Amino acid sequence: MKHWQDIEQLVDQVITGQPPTHTQGVNILRSRGAEYTSYLAGAHHLKERAFGDIVQLCSIINAKSGRCQENCAFCAQSAHHQSSPPTYPLKSRDELIAGAQQAQDEGSHCYGIVTSGTQPEAGEEFDTILSAICEIRERFDVEPSASLGLLTDDLAQSLADAGCVTYHHNLETARSFFPKICTTHDYEEDVKTVKLAKAAGMKVCCGGILGLGESDEQRVELAETLRQLDVDSVPLNFLNPIQGTPLENHQSVSPMDCVRAITMFRYFLPNKPISICGGRETNLRELQSWIFMAGASGTMIGNYLTTSGRDRNVDMQMFADIEVKTDGC
C-alpha cells in the first residue's frame, strides 16, 4: 500500500532529525482506517526506539487551590468564573513531603507541587515550597517538580538551587489560538518562563490541553512550537469541561481524535517523553490502553487538580495487560 511506503519514509525522515512538515502533521490528524494504523505503527516504532517498553508515571499534589486571577477559559480555579473548586491556602511543608512519599510508594518517577495563581512571590509561601523540595530531593528517589506559574530569573534560580528537577509550565494551546483562551497574560510570557526555567538548569515539562476549540492546524502549531523550544518532556491533556467555566458545554474530544493527536506529537517530538494526563478517562474511555501504541511514553496516575483520576489498581492492570513495564514499579 502506497500510504504505508510514504509513512515508512516519514519515519525514516524523523529518525534522521527532520520533522514532518505542517501539512504532514495535519494529514496524521485527518487520517482514517488503515492509513491511520500505519501512522500508529510508525509512532509506536519511534516511541519504542527512544523508550523501549518502559512507561514513566508521574503524580501531582494540588498544593494551593482556587482564587486565581488568570481567566483561562478551561480552568475551574479562575476567580473570573462561576465554578466551585476547592479553595485553600498553601498546604504545609509536612503535607507536601507526605505527598512525595505517597508518590514514591505508588511508583511515580516525578512528583509535582502545583499552586494556583499567576506567579509565586518571594516570602513565606515560596520558602515553604523551596524547603519541601530540598527535603524531597534529599530523602526520596522521586524527582521533585513544581508548577507555580510565571517565573522571574531569581525565582527560577531559587527553585533550581533547592533541587527542583523539573519545572512544569504548559503553553496550553497554539500561539494563534491563545487569545481565545486567556487574555490576562500574553503567550510570550509563558514562552519566557519556559526559557528561564531551562536557563536556570531545570528540565522543562511543557505541553497543553487539546479540545479547547482549536483547529487541526493549531494542534500541529503547538507541536511545532514545543519542538522549537526543545522542551524536555510533553504532557498532553484533553479538556474535561467543568461546570461554571466558559468551556462547560464543549464537546469532549473523540477517543480516536485523542490517539491521532498523540501520534502526531510523537512524530514531531520523537525523542521526548510524552505523558498523557488530565482528561484521559473522560475522552479516551475504552481506548486508554492505546496511548502507548499511539506514541505516549508515560501517564499521570492519581487525581488531577480539581478532578479525580482513575483507580491506580485499574491502571496497573492495564499496564500488565498491554505488556509495558513501569519505571519504578
KEKE-3310 file (N, C-alpha, C; in steps of 0.2 Angstrom, whole numbers, plus 5000, padded with zeros to 4 digits):
npx = (5004:5003:5002:5008:5021:5024:5023:5033:5044:5042:5044:5058:5063:5060:5068:5081:5081:5074:5059:5042:5032:5021:5010:5010:5009:4995:4989:4991:4982:4970:4969:4962:4956:4965:4976:4978:4982:4994:5001:5001:5008:5020:5023:5023:5034:5044:5042:5046:5059:5065:5061:5059:5050:5046:5036:5034:5028:5019:5014:5004:5002:4989:4993:4990:4974:4962:4955:4962:4969:4970:4962:4959:4950:4947:4949:4944:4948:4949:4946:4938:4927:4912:4913:4915:4928:4938:4945:4959:4973:4991:4997:5004:5022:5025:5014:5016:5028:5024:5015:5025:5031:5020:5019:5031:5029:5019:5025:5029:5038:5040:5036:5024:5023:5009:5003:4989:4987:4995:5009:5023:5027:5041:5044:5035:5027:5033:5046:5042:5039:5051:5059:5052:5055:5068:5070:5063:5071:5082:5078:5070:5068:5060:5058:5057:5046:5039:5025:5021:5017:5021:5038:5052:5069:5076:5067:5067:5080:5081:5072:5079:5091:5086:5084:5074:5070:5062:5053:5036:5027:5014:5010:4998:4990:4990:5000:4992:4979:4978:4974:4960:4958:4964:4966:4972:4986:5000:5005:5018:5024:5023:5031:5043:5045:5047:5059:5067:5067:5074:5086:5090:5094:5085:5075:5062:5045:5032:5017:5001:4983:4971:4957:4950:4944:4952:4959:4964:4976:4981:4983:4994:5003:5005:5013:5024:5029:5033:5043:5052:5056:5063:5058:5059:5050:5034:5018:5002:4985:4968:4953:4942:4927:4922:4909:4903:4913:4919:4920:4911:4901:4908:4911:4917:4934:4935:4938:4946:4951:4959:4969:4975:4980:4990:4999:5003:5010:5020:5028:5033:5040:5051:5060:5057:5050:5032:5018:5002:4989:4978:4960:4960:4953:4939:4939:4946:4941:4937:4948:4960:4971:4977:4986:4999:5003:5000:5011:5014:5024:5022:5011:5000:4996:4984:4975:4969:4970:4958:4949:4945:4956:4959:4956:4971:4974:4967:4974:4986:4983:4980:4993:4999:4992:4994:5007:5018:5031:5033:5042:5050:5041)
npy = (4994:5011:5021:5016:5015:5028:5032:5025:5031:5044:5041:5037:5049:5057:5050:5053:5066:5076:5085:5082:5090:5104:5101:5087:5084:5089:5079:5067:5069:5069:5057:5041:5024:5011:5019:5027:5017:5014:5025:5025:5013:5018:5028:5020:5013:5024:5028:5016:5015:5025:5024:5011:4997:5003:5013:5029:5035:5049:5060:5072:5085:5095:5109:5122:5130:5137:5154:5160:5174:5174:5171:5159:5150:5136:5133:5128:5134:5148:5164:5172:5165:5155:5143:5130:5127:5117:5127:5134:5139:5138:5121:5113:5111:5098:5091:5093:5085:5073:5070:5067:5056:5047:5047:5041:5029:5024:5022:5033:5043:5056:5070:5082:5098:5109:5125:5137:5153:5167:5170:5165:5172:5179:5175:5169:5158:5154:5151:5140:5130:5129:5124:5111:5105:5104:5095:5084:5081:5076:5065:5056:5045:5049:5062:5079:5091:5107:5118:5133:5144:5159:5164:5173:5178:5176:5169:5157:5153:5151:5140:5130:5129:5124:5111:5107:5097:5097:5110:5113:5120:5124:5128:5128:5130:5133:5147:5156:5153:5156:5169:5167:5159:5164:5180:5187:5187:5187:5176:5176:5178:5165:5158:5164:5160:5146:5147:5153:5144:5133:5140:5141:5129:5119:5105:5106:5103:5104:5107:5105:5108:5099:5101:5113:5120:5123:5122:5108:5112:5121:5112:5106:5117:5120:5108:5110:5122:5117:5109:5118:5125:5116:5108:5097:5087:5082:5085:5080:5085:5082:5091:5092:5096:5109:5113:5129:5136:5145:5135:5125:5119:5113:5100:5084:5078:5066:5048:5042:5054:5059:5048:5050:5063:5061:5053:5061:5071:5063:5061:5073:5075:5065:5060:5064:5062:5059:5062:5057:5065:5074:5072:5060:5049:5053:5057:5047:5035:5019:5017:5020:5011:5012:5023:5021:5013:5023:5032:5038:5039:5039:5042:5051:5046:5044:5058:5073:5091:5097:5087:5070:5056:5040:5024:5018:5004:4999:5005:5000:4986:4988:4992:4979:4971:4976:4974:4982:4990:4998:5012:5011:5003)
npz = (5000:4995:5005:5016:5012:5010:5023:5030:5024:5030:5044:5043:5039:5051:5060:5056:5060:5054:5055:5053:5039:5041:5034:5033:5047:5049:5040:5047:5058:5052:5046:5043:5046:5038:5034:5045:5055:5050:5052:5066:5069:5065:5074:5086:5084:5084:5097:5104:5100:5106:5120:5123:5131:5142:5153:5160:5176:5183:5196:5205:5217:5223:5228:5232:5230:5220:5218:5208:5198:5184:5168:5162:5150:5152:5165:5182:5193:5191:5197:5189:5185:5187:5193:5206:5214:5225:5238:5245:5256:5254:5256:5271:5274:5279:5273:5260:5259:5263:5252:5243:5248:5246:5232:5228:5234:5226:5214:5206:5195:5195:5205:5206:5213:5213:5212:5212:5204:5197:5198:5208:5224:5232:5249:5263:5258:5246:5252:5260:5250:5243:5254:5256:5243:5244:5254:5249:5238:5245:5252:5245:5231:5220:5209:5212:5206:5200:5198:5197:5190:5181:5180:5186:5184:5196:5204:5197:5198:5212:5214:5206:5213:5225:5222:5213:5200:5189:5180:5178:5165:5156:5139:5135:5122:5105:5099:5090:5094:5107:5112:5113:5123:5135:5142:5151:5152:5142:5128:5126:5138:5144:5136:5139:5152:5151:5145:5154:5165:5159:5157:5170:5174:5176:5170:5158:5158:5147:5139:5133:5132:5124:5113:5116:5107:5096:5080:5068:5062:5072:5082:5077:5076:5089:5092:5084:5090:5103:5099:5093:5105:5112:5123:5137:5141:5137:5142:5138:5139:5139:5136:5150:5152:5164:5175:5175:5170:5155:5145:5148:5141:5130:5118:5121:5116:5103:5106:5096:5090:5100:5101:5088:5089:5099:5092:5081:5089:5093:5081:5079:5090:5092:5102:5114:5131:5131:5140:5145:5152:5161:5159:5152:5155:5153:5140:5132:5136:5132:5125:5132:5134:5122:5121:5123:5112:5102:5104:5116:5131:5144:5159:5169:5186:5199:5206:5198:5197:5201:5198:5198:5196:5188:5197:5204:5204:5193:5183:5184:5181:5168:5162:5164:5156:5143:5141:5145:5155:5170:5175:5190:5197)
capx = (5000:5007:5002:5012:5028:5025:5024:5039:5049:5042:5048:5065:5065:5060:5074:5087:5081:5070:5052:5036:5030:5015:5004:5011:5006:4988:4987:4991:4976:4964:4970:4957:4957:4972:4981:4980:4985:5001:5004:5001:5014:5027:5023:5025:5041:5048:5042:5050:5066:5068:5060:5058:5043:5045:5032:5035:5022:5020:5009:5004:4998:4986:4996:4986:4969:4957:4956:4967:4967:4970:4955:4960:4943:4946:4951:4939:4951:4949:4941:4933:4922:4907:4914:4916:4933:4941:4949:4963:4980:4996:4997:5010:5028:5024:5009:5020:5033:5020:5013:5031:5031:5015:5020:5036:5027:5015:5029:5029:5045:5041:5031:5024:5019:5006:4999:4986:4990:4999:5016:5025:5030:5046:5041:5034:5024:5039:5051:5039:5039:5058:5061:5049:5058:5075:5070:5061:5077:5087:5075:5067:5070:5055:5060:5053:5044:5035:5021:5019:5015:5026:5044:5057:5076:5078:5063:5069:5086:5080:5070:5084:5096:5083:5084:5069:5072:5058:5048:5031:5023:5011:5008:4990:4987:4994:5000:4987:4973:4979:4969:4953:4958:4966:4968:4975:4993:5002:5008:5026:5026:5023:5037:5049:5045:5050:5066:5070:5067:5079:5092:5092:5096:5079:5071:5055:5039:5028:5013:4995:4976:4968:4949:4948:4941:4957:4959:4969:4982:4983:4987:5001:5006:5008:5018:5030:5032:5036:5049:5057:5058:5067:5056:5062:5045:5027:5011:4996:4979:4961:4948:4937:4923:4920:4903:4904:4919:4916:4920:4907:4897:4912:4910:4924:4937:4933:4944:4951:4955:4964:4975:4978:4984:4996:5003:5006:5015:5026:5031:5036:5045:5052:5064:5054:5044:5026:5014:4995:4987:4971:4955:4961:4947:4933:4940:4949:4936:4939:4954:4966:4977:4980:4990:5006:5004:5000:5017:5015:5029:5020:5005:4999:4992:4981:4970:4972:4970:4951:4945:4948:4959:4956:4959:4978:4975:4965:4979:4992:4981:4981:5000:5001:4988:4997:5014:5023:5034:5033:5048:5050:5037)
capy = (5000:5017:5026:5013:5016:5035:5033:5022:5036:5049:5038:5037:5056:5059:5047:5057:5073:5081:5084:5082:5097:5106:5098:5080:5084:5089:5073:5062:5071:5068:5050:5036:5017:5008:5024:5029:5012:5014:5031:5022:5008:5022:5031:5015:5012:5029:5028:5011:5016:5030:5022:5003:4996:5006:5020:5033:5038:5055:5062:5079:5087:5102:5112:5128:5129:5142:5161:5163:5180:5172:5170:5154:5148:5129:5132:5129:5138:5155:5169:5175:5160:5153:5136:5130:5122:5118:5133:5133:5141:5133:5116:5114:5108:5091:5089:5092:5080:5067:5068:5064:5049:5043:5047:5036:5022:5022:5021:5038:5045:5063:5072:5089:5103:5113:5130:5141:5159:5170:5169:5164:5178:5178:5176:5163:5153:5152:5147:5133:5126:5128:5119:5105:5102:5102:5089:5078:5079:5073:5059:5052:5044:5053:5069:5085:5096:5112:5121:5138:5150:5163:5165:5178:5174:5175:5163:5151:5150:5148:5133:5125:5128:5120:5104:5106:5094:5099:5115:5112:5126:5122:5134:5127:5129:5136:5154:5159:5152:5158:5175:5165:5155:5168:5187:5191:5187:5186:5169:5176:5177:5158:5156:5167:5156:5140:5148:5155:5138:5130:5143:5140:5122:5114:5102:5109:5099:5109:5104:5109:5105:5098:5101:5119:5123:5124:5118:5103:5116:5124:5107:5105:5123:5119:5103:5114:5127:5114:5106:5124:5127:5110:5106:5091:5082:5085:5082:5081:5084:5083:5095:5089:5103:5110:5117:5136:5139:5146:5129:5120:5115:5110:5093:5080:5075:5059:5044:5042:5060:5059:5044:5053:5068:5058:5050:5067:5074:5059:5062:5080:5075:5058:5058:5067:5059:5062:5059:5058:5067:5076:5071:5054:5045:5055:5057:5041:5030:5012:5017:5022:5007:5014:5029:5019:5011:5029:5036:5041:5035:5040:5044:5053:5042:5048:5063:5079:5097:5098:5082:5063:5051:5033:5020:5016:4997:4998:5007:4995:4981:4990:4991:4972:4968:4978:4971:4988:4990:5005:5014:5012:4999)
capz = (5000:4995:5011:5021:5010:5012:5031:5031:5023:5035:5050:5042:5039:5058:5064:5054:5063:5050:5057:5047:5038:5044:5031:5035:5053:5048:5037:5053:5062:5047:5043:5045:5044:5038:5034:5052:5059:5048:5056:5073:5069:5065:5081:5091:5082:5087:5105:5107:5098:5111:5127:5124:5133:5149:5153:5167:5179:5187:5200:5207:5223:5222:5234:5234:5226:5219:5218:5203:5194:5177:5166:5157:5149:5154:5172:5187:5198:5190:5201:5184:5183:5191:5195:5213:5215:5232:5239:5252:5255:5253:5261:5275:5272:5280:5269:5253:5259:5263:5246:5239:5250:5243:5225:5228:5236:5220:5208:5201:5193:5196:5209:5205:5218:5209:5215:5208:5204:5191:5199:5215:5226:5237:5255:5267:5254:5242:5256:5261:5244:5242:5259:5254:5238:5246:5258:5245:5234:5249:5256:5241:5224:5216:5207:5214:5201:5203:5193:5201:5186:5178:5183:5185:5184:5203:5206:5193:5201:5218:5213:5204:5219:5230:5220:5209:5194:5183:5180:5173:5163:5149:5134:5134:5116:5100:5100:5086:5097:5114:5114:5114:5129:5140:5140:5157:5151:5135:5127:5126:5145:5145:5132:5143:5158:5149:5143:5161:5169:5156:5158:5177:5174:5177:5164:5157:5156:5144:5134:5133:5133:5117:5114:5118:5101:5092:5074:5067:5061:5078:5086:5074:5078:5096:5092:5081:5095:5108:5096:5093:5112:5114:5130:5139:5141:5135:5145:5134:5142:5135:5140:5154:5153:5171:5175:5178:5166:5148:5141:5151:5136:5125:5117:5123:5110:5102:5108:5090:5089:5105:5099:5082:5091:5102:5086:5078:5093:5093:5075:5079:5096:5093:5107:5120:5134:5131:5145:5144:5159:5163:5154:5148:5157:5150:5132:5128:5138:5132:5121:5136:5133:5115:5121:5122:5105:5098:5104:5123:5135:5151:5160:5176:5190:5204:5205:5195:5201:5203:5196:5201:5191:5188:5202:5202:5203:5186:5178:5184:5177:5161:5160:5163:5150:5136:5142:5146:5162:5173:5178:5197:5200)
cpx = (5004:5008:5007:5020:5029:5027:5031:5045:5048:5045:5055:5067:5065:5066:5080:5087:5077:5062:5048:5035:5023:5009:5004:5008:4998:4986:4987:4984:4970:4964:4964:4959:4964:4977:4983:4984:4993:5005:5006:5007:5020:5028:5025:5032:5046:5048:5046:5057:5069:5067:5059:5051:5042:5041:5034:5029:5024:5014:5010:5001:4995:4987:4993:4981:4964:4960:4961:4965:4967:4963:4955:4953:4942:4946:4945:4942:4951:4944:4936:4927:4917:4907:4915:4921:4935:4945:4952:4970:4985:4996:5004:5016:5027:5019:5012:5025:5029:5017:5019:5032:5026:5016:5026:5033:5022:5019:5030:5037:5046:5035:5030:5020:5016:5002:4995:4989:4994:5006:5018:5028:5035:5043:5040:5032:5030:5044:5049:5040:5047:5061:5058:5053:5065:5075:5068:5067:5082:5085:5073:5070:5066:5058:5055:5052:5039:5031:5018:5017:5021:5032:5048:5064:5077:5073:5065:5075:5085:5077:5075:5089:5093:5083:5078:5071:5069:5054:5043:5027:5020:5010:5001:4988:4992:4994:4994:4980:4972:4974:4962:4952:4960:4968:4971:4983:4994:5006:5016:5028:5027:5030:5043:5050:5049:5057:5070:5071:5073:5086:5095:5094:5091:5077:5065:5050:5034:5024:5007:4988:4973:4960:4946:4944:4946:4956:4964:4976:4985:4986:4994:5005:5009:5014:5025:5033:5036:5043:5054:5060:5062:5065:5059:5057:5038:5021:5006:4990:4973:4956:4943:4932:4920:4914:4905:4910:4916:4916:4916:4903:4901:4911:4917:4927:4936:4939:4949:4955:4960:4971:4979:4982:4991:5001:5006:5011:5021:5031:5035:5041:5047:5056:5062:5049:5038:5021:5007:4992:4980:4966:4956:4955:4941:4933:4942:4944:4939:4946:4960:4972:4980:4986:4997:5008:5004:5006:5018:5020:5028:5013:5005:4994:4989:4976:4973:4971:4963:4946:4949:4950:4956:4960:4966:4978:4972:4970:4985:4990:4982:4988:5002:4998:4991:5004:5019:5025:5034:5039:5047:5045:5039)
cpy = (5006:5021:5023:5015:5024:5036:5030:5028:5042:5047:5039:5044:5059:5056:5051:5064:5078:5080:5084:5089:5098:5102:5090:5080:5084:5082:5067:5063:5069:5061:5046:5029:5014:5013:5026:5024:5012:5019:5028:5018:5012:5025:5026:5014:5017:5029:5022:5012:5021:5028:5015:5002:4998:5013:5023:5035:5044:5056:5069:5080:5095:5106:5119:5129:5135:5150:5164:5169:5179:5170:5164:5150:5141:5128:5133:5133:5146:5159:5172:5171:5159:5146:5136:5125:5122:5124:5133:5136:5136:5128:5116:5110:5100:5088:5088:5086:5073:5065:5065:5057:5044:5042:5041:5029:5019:5021:5027:5040:5052:5065:5080:5093:5109:5118:5134:5148:5161:5168:5169:5171:5176:5179:5169:5157:5150:5148:5140:5128:5124:5123:5112:5102:5100:5096:5083:5076:5075:5066:5054:5051:5048:5060:5074:5089:5101:5115:5127:5145:5153:5164:5171:5174:5172:5169:5157:5148:5148:5141:5128:5124:5124:5113:5102:5104:5097:5105:5113:5118:5125:5129:5133:5125:5133:5144:5158:5158:5155:5164:5173:5161:5159:5175:5191:5191:5185:5179:5170:5176:5170:5156:5158:5162:5149:5141:5150:5149:5134:5133:5142:5133:5117:5111:5106:5104:5104:5106:5108:5105:5105:5098:5107:5123:5125:5119:5112:5107:5119:5119:5106:5111:5122:5114:5106:5118:5123:5111:5112:5126:5122:5108:5099:5085:5086:5081:5084:5080:5085:5086:5091:5095:5103:5115:5124:5139:5140:5140:5124:5116:5112:5102:5090:5078:5068:5054:5043:5048:5061:5055:5047:5059:5066:5056:5056:5070:5070:5060:5068:5080:5068:5056:5061:5063:5063:5058:5061:5059:5068:5074:5064:5049:5047:5056:5051:5035:5023:5011:5019:5018:5009:5019:5027:5016:5018:5033:5038:5036:5036:5042:5047:5048:5046:5053:5069:5085:5097:5092:5075:5059:5044:5029:5017:5008:4995:5000:5002:4988:4982:4989:4984:4969:4970:4977:4977:4987:4997:5006:5015:5007:4992)
cpz = (5000:5001:5016:5019:5011:5019:5033:5030:5028:5042:5049:5042:5046:5061:5062:5057:5059:5052:5051:5045:5041:5041:5032:5042:5053:5045:5043:5057:5058:5044:5046:5043:5044:5037:5041:5056:5056:5051:5063:5074:5069:5071:5086:5090:5085:5094:5107:5106:5104:5119:5128:5126:5140:5148:5160:5169:5183:5191:5203:5214:5222:5228:5237:5228:5226:5219:5213:5199:5187:5175:5161:5157:5152:5161:5177:5193:5197:5194:5196:5183:5188:5194:5203:5215:5223:5233:5245:5250:5254:5258:5265:5272:5273:5275:5262:5253:5259:5256:5241:5241:5246:5235:5224:5229:5230:5214:5203:5201:5195:5200:5209:5211:5213:5213:5210:5209:5198:5192:5206:5217:5232:5244:5258:5263:5250:5246:5258:5256:5243:5248:5258:5249:5240:5250:5254:5241:5238:5251:5251:5234:5219:5215:5208:5207:5204:5197:5197:5197:5183:5183:5182:5185:5191:5206:5203:5196:5208:5218:5211:5210:5224:5228:5215:5202:5188:5184:5175:5172:5156:5145:5133:5127:5111:5101:5096:5090:5104:5116:5115:5120:5135:5138:5146:5157:5144:5134:5127:5133:5147:5142:5136:5149:5157:5148:5150:5165:5166:5158:5166:5179:5176:5170:5164:5155:5153:5138:5133:5134:5126:5118:5116:5113:5095:5085:5073:5066:5067:5082:5083:5076:5085:5096:5089:5086:5100:5105:5096:5100:5115:5121:5131:5140:5140:5138:5140:5138:5137:5139:5143:5156:5161:5171:5178:5174:5159:5144:5143:5146:5130:5124:5118:5116:5109:5104:5102:5089:5094:5103:5093:5084:5095:5097:5083:5082:5093:5087:5076:5085:5097:5099:5114:5124:5133:5135:5144:5151:5160:5157:5150:5149:5153:5143:5129:5130:5137:5128:5125:5135:5126:5116:5120:5115:5100:5099:5111:5126:5142:5152:5168:5180:5196:5202:5201:5200:5205:5201:5198:5195:5192:5194:5200:5200:5196:5181:5178:5181:5170:5158:5159:5157:5143:5136:5141:5154:5164:5177:5186:5201:5199)
residu = (MET:LYS:HIS:TRP:GLN:ASP:ILE:GLU:GLN:LEU:VAL:ASP:GLN:VAL:ILE:THR:GLY:GLN:PRO:PRO:THR:HIS:THR:GLN:GLY:VAL:ASN:ILE:LEU:ARG:SER:ARG:GLY:ALA:GLU:TYR:THR:SER:TYR:LEU:ALA:GLY:ALA:HIS:HIS:LEU:LYS:GLU:ARG:ALA:PHE:GLY:ASP:ILE:VAL:GLN:LEU:CYS:SER:ILE:ILE:ASN:ALA:LYS:SER:GLY:ARG:CYS:GLN:GLU:ASN:CYS:ALA:PHE:CYS:ALA:GLN:SER:ALA:HIS:HIS:GLN:SER:SER:PRO:PRO:THR:TYR:PRO:LEU:LYS:SER:ARG:ASP:GLU:LEU:ILE:ALA:GLY:ALA:GLN:GLN:ALA:GLN:ASP:GLU:GLY:SER:HIS:CYS:TYR:GLY:ILE:VAL:THR:SER:GLY:THR:GLN:PRO:GLU:ALA:GLY:GLU:GLU:PHE:ASP:THR:ILE:LEU:SER:ALA:ILE:CYS:GLU:ILE:ARG:GLU:ARG:PHE:ASP:VAL:GLU:PRO:SER:ALA:SER:LEU:GLY:LEU:LEU:THR:ASP:ASP:LEU:ALA:GLN:SER:LEU:ALA:ASP:ALA:GLY:CYS:VAL:THR:TYR:HIS:HIS:ASN:LEU:GLU:THR:ALA:ARG:SER:PHE:PHE:PRO:LYS:ILE:CYS:THR:THR:HIS:ASP:TYR:GLU:GLU:ASP:VAL:LYS:THR:VAL:LYS:LEU:ALA:LYS:ALA:ALA:GLY:MET:LYS:VAL:CYS:CYS:GLY:GLY:ILE:LEU:GLY:LEU:GLY:GLU:SER:ASP:GLU:GLN:ARG:VAL:GLU:LEU:ALA:GLU:THR:LEU:ARG:GLN:LEU:ASP:VAL:ASP:SER:VAL:PRO:LEU:ASN:PHE:LEU:ASN:PRO:ILE:GLN:GLY:THR:PRO:LEU:GLU:ASN:HIS:GLN:SER:VAL:SER:PRO:MET:ASP:CYS:VAL:ARG:ALA:ILE:THR:MET:PHE:ARG:TYR:PHE:LEU:PRO:ASN:LYS:PRO:ILE:SER:ILE:CYS:GLY:GLY:ARG:GLU:THR:ASN:LEU:ARG:GLU:LEU:GLN:SER:TRP:ILE:PHE:MET:ALA:GLY:ALA:SER:GLY:THR:MET:ILE:GLY:ASN:TYR:LEU:THR:THR:SER:GLY:ARG:ASP:ARG:ASN:VAL:ASP:MET:GLN:MET:PHE:ALA:ASP:ILE:GLU:VAL:LYS:THR:ASP:GLY:CYS)
# end
